[in-house]
Amino acid sequence: MVLQRSESRKILLFIAVLLLTVSSVFSKEETAQEEKKDVSDEWQILEWDNSANDYVLKYQINIEEYNYKKNVYKNVRVLETESNTCRIKIDPMLPPGFYRYNVAAYNLIGNLEEPSEWIDFTIYVAHQPEISDVSVNVNKSSTIYYEEVNDGLVTIEGKNLFDKQAFVENSKDIESIKFTEYFLENQKNSENFIPLEFTDHDSKKNSSALFLIDYENIDVGTYYFVARDASGLESERSSDNMLTIRYKKPVDFDISGGYQVPVVLLDDNVCEKYLNSKAFPLSIYGKAVLIPPSIFMWGKHKNYYLGFGIDVSYTFMTAKYDSYTVNGNLLGAYFSPFVYQIPFKSKVTGRIWSCFEMSAGLGVETFLNYKFHFGHGIESEPLNSLNLGVKVSLAYQIFIGNRLFIEPNVSVSYALLSDMKFLLSRPGVSVGWKF
């Protein structure tokens, strides 16, 4: 009779033994330094499958341990189940090391069948890692600021902070069963984690380690600095091992004002016919943008900002003919729920020297008090029209100092008029201040 096994079951066994290995078992060199713990509630289990289990009286399990120095396996335990159950508790428990086992079934008349193939498993050295302090080398705090020139070096202190590099995949060196891996775990989303590598390590006491954090590629947020040992034991998530990555100034408020020249791109030739032009230079423009604290998708992120904006433009449109004059006012007002900014920082000083901006919004285009003016005070009835519009804009802020900026900009808006199409471009330049 041959036991049915699969790769998935091998992995299940490996994980079961790996995760359920006891935290009180240490190598000989470490026993003197480590406090011994009660192991009465700790256990190791082997499990297997057999499709012909109804024809089995009981099972025999042979366990062999690998000797790294001699490169041989040696039998260390022979176990038998009390019935045809396909699992057994290893008691007394095995120390950390590399093992393999096979299973043979006793048939219903008590004869022992051929054993299964050998299956490898590992029992890891278990230490409870502790992280008691996280310190950014530049500012000696637990916060990395994007605005600072930062080397990204972070020191952690605690206990049982072993080297990750001791682990070698598929190695049976005894040192490869004693290691610790490190990662950052997002406080709000435990599935969002970032593996970390050592830069330096206290190999004598295993009480501190130095890491290089690529913070410019990590989003704004608070993260737990987590250590996980070979057996799966993890350091506690607490305020002692938090690392925060953020901006010193979490909110930006930009105000700017300047000059724009509306250029009519599409209007069924109305402006050219009645106002003798498609460009109108008598115009002013103002804009305000708020980058709020982190709210859903809005806020300051590692490589971009997302906020809200409003802008208003006013244009006086006029044309003079031999016997009459035509003039009126064009007012545009828009709210942009999505203002997307990409800041560019100096690698030397960390200062933001420019910022590219894109936005889209809804608003109105208003034709206000358009009239024909004739001699002797004679005027036509005024034309007033309020029309829904959509608008997209581009801008580029160039900073003079830390707050003052010059902003070339251009927008394209389309007003939804019932009797004509009205597409308008507004190139311009403004001066602003970042609060």
C-alpha positions in Angstrom: 0.0 0.0 0.0 1.4 3.4 -1.0 0.5 6.5 0.9 -0.9 9.4 -1.2 1.1 12.6 -0.9 1.4 15.8 -2.8 3.6 18.9 -2.8 0.9 20.9 -1.2 0.7 18.4 1.7 4.5 18.5 2.1 4.2 22.3 2.4 1.4 21.9 4.9 3.5 19.7 7.0 6.5 22.0 6.7 4.4 25.0 7.8 2.8 23.1 10.6 6.1 22.0 12.1 7.7 25.4 11.5 4.9 27.4 13.1 4.3 25.1 16.0 7.9 24.8 17.0 8.4 25.7 20.6 9.9 29.0 21.7 11.7 27.4 24.7 14.0 25.2 22.7 17.4 26.7 22.2 20.8 25.6 20.9 23.4 24.4 23.5 25.4 27.6 23.3 22.3 29.7 24.1 20.7 27.7 26.8 22.8 29.3 29.6 21.8 32.9 28.5 18.1 32.4 27.9 15.4 32.0 30.4 13.8 28.6 30.3 10.0 28.5 29.8 7.2 26.1 30.6 6.6 23.9 27.5 3.6 22.0 28.8 1.3 23.7 26.3 3.6 23.5 23.4 3.7 20.8 20.8 4.9 19.5 17.4 2.6 17.6 15.0 3.1 15.5 11.9 0.2 14.9 9.5 -0.3 12.9 6.3 -3.0 11.6 4.0 -4.0 8.1 3.0 -6.9 7.3 0.7 -7.0 3.7 1.8 -7.1 4.6 5.5 -10.1 2.2 6.2 -7.7 -0.8 5.5 -5.1 0.4 8.0 -4.8 -0.8 11.6 -2.2 1.8 12.7 0.9 3.7 11.4 4.6 3.6 12.2 6.6 6.9 11.8 10.4 6.9 11.4 12.2 10.2 12.1 15.8 10.9 11.2 18.0 13.9 12.0 20.5 15.4 9.6 24.1 15.6 10.9 25.6 18.7 9.2 29.2 17.8 10.0 29.1 14.2 8.9 26.6 14.9 6.1 24.4 11.9 7.1 21.0 11.2 8.6 20.6 9.3 11.9 17.4 7.7 13.2 16.3 9.6 16.3 12.7 8.5 16.9 10.2 5.7 15.9 6.6 6.5 16.7 3.4 4.6 16.3 -0.2 5.8 16.3 -2.8 4.1 18.5 -5.2 3.8 15.6 -5.5 4.6 12.0 -5.5 8.4 12.6 -3.2 10.3 10.1 -1.5 12.5 12.6 0.8 12.1 15.6 2.2 14.4 18.3 6.0 14.3 18.7 6.6 13.8 22.5 9.1 14.6 23.8 9.6 17.4 21.3 12.6 17.5 19.0 15.2 20.2 19.3 15.9 22.6 16.4 17.5 21.0 13.4 16.9 19.3 10.0 14.8 16.2 9.9 13.0 13.8 7.6 10.3 11.2 8.2 8.5 8.4 6.4 5.3 6.6 7.3 4.5 2.9 7.0 1.0 1.3 7.6 0.1 -1.8 9.5 -2.6 -3.6 7.5 -5.6 -5.2 9.1 -3.8 -8.5 9.9 -0.9 -6.6 11.5 1.7 -6.8 8.8 3.9 -3.7 8.2 3.7 -2.4 4.6 6.4 -0.7 2.6 7.1 2.9 4.0 6.5 6.0 2.0 9.2 8.2 0.6 11.2 10.5 2.9 9.7 13.9 3.6 12.0 16.7 4.9 11.0 19.1 7.6 12.8 21.7 9.7 12.5 22.8 13.3 13.7 26.4 13.7 15.4 28.0 16.6 12.8 30.2 18.2 13.5 33.6 19.9 11.0 36.2 20.8 12.3 39.4 19.1 11.7 42.7 20.8 12.0 46.3 19.3 12.1 48.9 22.0 13.3 52.0 20.0 13.3 53.3 16.5 15.5 56.2 15.7 16.1 58.2 12.4 19.8 59.0 12.3 19.4 62.5 10.9 17.0 63.9 13.5 17.2 61.3 16.3 13.4 60.9 16.3 11.1 58.2 14.9 9.9 60.4 12.0 11.3 60.8 8.5 10.3 64.1 6.9 10.2 64.4 3.1 11.4 68.0 3.3 14.7 67.1 5.0 17.8 66.0 3.3 17.9 62.5 4.7 20.3 59.6 4.2 17.5 57.1 5.1 19.5 55.4 7.9 17.3 54.1 10.8 18.6 52.4 13.9 16.5 49.9 15.9 17.2 48.6 19.4 15.8 45.7 21.4 16.5 42.0 22.0 17.0 38.9 19.8 17.6 41.0 16.7 19.5 38.3 14.7 21.0 38.7 11.2 18.8 37.8 8.3 21.8 37.0 6.1 22.4 33.8 8.1 19.5 32.2 6.2 20.5 30.5 3.0 17.7 28.9 0.9 17.8 25.1 0.8 20.9 25.1 3.0 21.3 22.6 5.9 23.9 24.6 7.7 22.8 24.8 11.4 23.1 28.6 11.3 20.3 28.8 8.7 17.7 27.8 11.2 18.5 30.9 13.4 17.6 34.1 11.6 15.3 37.1 11.8 13.6 39.0 9.0 12.5 42.6 9.2 9.8 44.6 7.5 7.7 47.8 7.8 4.0 47.2 8.2 1.4 49.9 7.5 -0.5 50.7 10.6 -3.8 51.0 8.7 -3.3 48.1 6.4 -1.3 45.1 7.7 -1.2 43.6 4.2 0.9 46.5 3.0 4.4 45.7 4.2 7.9 46.5 3.0 10.8 44.0 3.4 14.0 45.6 4.8 17.7 44.7 4.6 20.5 45.2 7.1 23.2 47.9 6.6 24.9 47.1 9.9 24.2 44.8 12.9 25.4 44.1 16.4 26.4 40.5 16.0 27.6 40.1 19.6 24.5 41.1 21.6 22.0 41.1 18.8 20.5 44.2 20.4 20.6 46.7 17.6 20.6 47.0 13.8 21.0 49.7 11.2 18.8 49.8 8.1 18.7 51.9 5.0 15.1 53.0 4.3 14.2 54.0 0.8 11.7 56.5 2.2 11.3 58.4 -1.1 9.5 55.3 -2.5 7.4 54.8 0.6 4.1 56.6 0.9 3.1 58.9 3.7 1.9 57.0 6.8 2.8 55.4 10.1 4.5 52.0 10.0 5.3 49.3 12.5 8.9 48.2 12.4 8.5 44.5 12.8 11.0 41.7 13.4 10.0 38.1 12.8 12.2 35.2 13.9 12.7 31.9 12.1 9.9 30.2 13.9 7.4 32.9 13.1 7.5 34.8 16.4 7.0 38.6 15.8 7.9 41.7 17.8 4.9 43.4 19.4 3.2 46.2 17.5 3.4 49.3 19.8 4.3 52.9 19.9 7.9 51.9 20.7 8.5 50.4 17.2 6.6 52.9 15.1 8.2 54.8 12.2 6.3 57.7 10.7 7.0 59.1 7.2 5.4 62.4 6.5 5.7 66.0 5.5 6.6 68.6 8.2 3.9 70.8 6.7 0.9 68.5 6.1 -1.3 71.2 4.5 -0.6 73.6 1.6 -2.7 76.6 0.6 -1.7 78.3 -2.6 -3.1 81.7 -3.7 -2.2 83.3 -7.0 -3.4 86.0 -9.3 -2.4 87.4 -12.7 -3.1 87.9 -16.3 -4.8 85.7 -18.9 -5.7 86.2 -22.5 -8.9 84.3 -23.4 -8.8 83.0 -27.0 -12.0 81.7 -28.5 -11.4 78.4 -30.3 -14.9 77.5 -31.3 -18.1 79.7 -31.2 -19.7 79.5 -34.6 -17.9 82.7 -35.5 -20.0 84.8 -33.2 -17.1 86.7 -31.5 -15.4 87.4 -34.8 -18.7 88.6 -36.4 -19.8 90.9 -33.5 -16.6 91.7 -31.6 -14.2 91.6 -34.5 -11.7 89.4 -32.6 -11.1 85.9 -31.1 -8.6 87.1 -28.4 -9.4 89.6 -25.6 -6.5 90.9 -23.6 -8.4 92.9 -21.0 -8.5 90.1 -18.5 -7.5 89.2 -14.9 -7.3 85.8 -13.2 -7.2 84.4 -9.6 -6.8 80.9 -8.2 -6.7 79.2 -4.8 -5.6 75.6 -4.2 -5.9 73.6 -0.9 -3.9 70.5 -0.3 -5.6 69.1 2.8 -4.4 66.7 5.5 -4.7 63.1 4.3 -8.4 62.5 3.6 -9.1 59.3 1.6 -7.1 59.9 -1.6 -6.5 63.6 -1.0 -3.4 65.0 0.8 0.3 64.9 0.4 1.7 61.6 -0.9 5.3 60.6 -1.5 5.5 61.7 -5.1 2.5 63.9 -5.6 -0.1 66.1 -3.9 -3.9 65.8 -4.5 -6.2 68.7 -3.4 -9.1 71.0 -4.3 -9.1 74.3 -6.2 -11.2 77.2 -7.3 -10.4 79.8 -9.9 -12.1 82.9 -11.3 -11.4 84.9 -14.4 -12.9 88.2 -15.7 -12.6 89.5 -19.2 -13.9 92.8 -20.7 -14.8 92.2 -24.4 -15.3 95.2 -26.6 -15.3 96.2 -30.2 -15.8 99.7 -31.8 -17.3 100.4 -35.2 -18.1 103.6 -37.1 -21.6 104.0 -35.8 -21.8 101.8 -32.7 -19.8 100.0 -30.0 -20.3 96.5 -28.7 -19.1 95.4 -25.2 -19.8 93.1 -22.4 -18.3 91.0 -19.6 -17.2 87.3 -19.6 -16.9 85.7 -16.2 -15.7 82.2 -15.6 -15.8 80.5 -12.2 -14.8 76.8 -11.6 -14.4 74.3 -8.8 -11.8 71.6 -9.3 -12.2 68.5 -7.0 -9.0 67.1 -8.3 -5.9 69.3 -8.4 -2.9 67.1 -9.0 0.6 68.5 -8.2 4.0 66.9 -8.8 6.7 68.7 -6.7 10.4 68.7 -7.8 12.9 68.8 -5.0 16.6 69.8 -4.9 18.7 66.7 -4.0 21.2 69.0 -2.2 18.9 71.1 0.0 15.6 69.2 -0.1 13.8 72.4 -1.1 11.0 72.3 -3.6 12.0 74.5 -6.5 9.1 73.8 -8.9 5.8 72.1 -9.2 3.8 70.8 -12.1 0.0 71.0 -11.7 -3.0 69.5 -13.5 -6.6 70.0 -12.6 -10.2 69.4 -13.9 -13.4 70.9 -12.8 -17.0 72.1 -13.3 -18.3 75.6 -13.2 -20.0 78.4 -15.1 -19.3 80.7 -18.0 -21.3 83.9 -17.7 -22.0 86.4 -20.4 -23.0 89.6 -18.5 -24.5 92.8 -19.8 -23.5 92.6 -23.5 -24.9 95.6 -25.3 -24.8 97.6 -28.5 -24.2 101.3 -27.8 -25.3 103.8 -30.4 -25.1 107.6 -30.4 -27.3 109.8 -28.3 -27.4 107.3 -25.4 -29.3 104.7 -27.3 -28.5 101.1 -26.2 -29.8 97.6 -27.0 -31.3 95.3 -24.4 -28.5 93.6 -22.4 -27.6 90.0 -23.1 -27.1 87.9 -19.9 -26.5 84.2 -20.0 -25.4 81.7 -17.3 -24.0 78.5 -18.7 -22.6 75.3 -17.2 -19.0 74.6 -18.2 -16.2 72.0 -17.9 -12.5 72.9 -17.7 -9.1 71.4 -17.7 -5.9 73.3 -16.7 -2.2 73.0 -16.7 0.2 75.1 -14.6 3.9 75.1 -13.7 5.0 76.8 -10.5 8.6 78.1 -10.3 9.6 79.1 -6.8 11.6 82.2 -5.9 12.6 81.3 -2.3 10.4 79.0 -0.3 7.0 80.6 -0.7 6.8 83.0 -3.6 6.3 81.5 -7.1 5.7 82.5 -10.7 3.1 80.3 -12.5 2.7 80.1 -16.3 -0.6 78.4 -16.9 -3.2 77.5 -19.6 -6.7 76.2 -19.4 -9.4 75.0 -21.9 -13.1 75.3 -21.0 -16.2 74.3 -22.9 -19.5 76.0 -22.1 -22.7 74.2 -22.7 -24.8 76.8 -24.6 -28.1 75.9 -26.1 -27.7 77.9 -29.4 -23.9 77.6 -30.1 -20.7 75.8 -29.2 -18.3 77.8 -27.1 -14.7 76.5 -26.6 -12.2 78.8 -24.9 -8.5 78.7 -24.1 -7.0 80.9 -21.5 -3.2 81.1 -21.5 -1.6 83.3 -18.9 0.9 83.9 -16.1 0.4 84.7 -12.5 2.3 85.3 -9.2 1.4 83.3 -6.1 2.3 82.5 -2.5 2.3 79.1 -0.8 1.0 79.3 2.8 
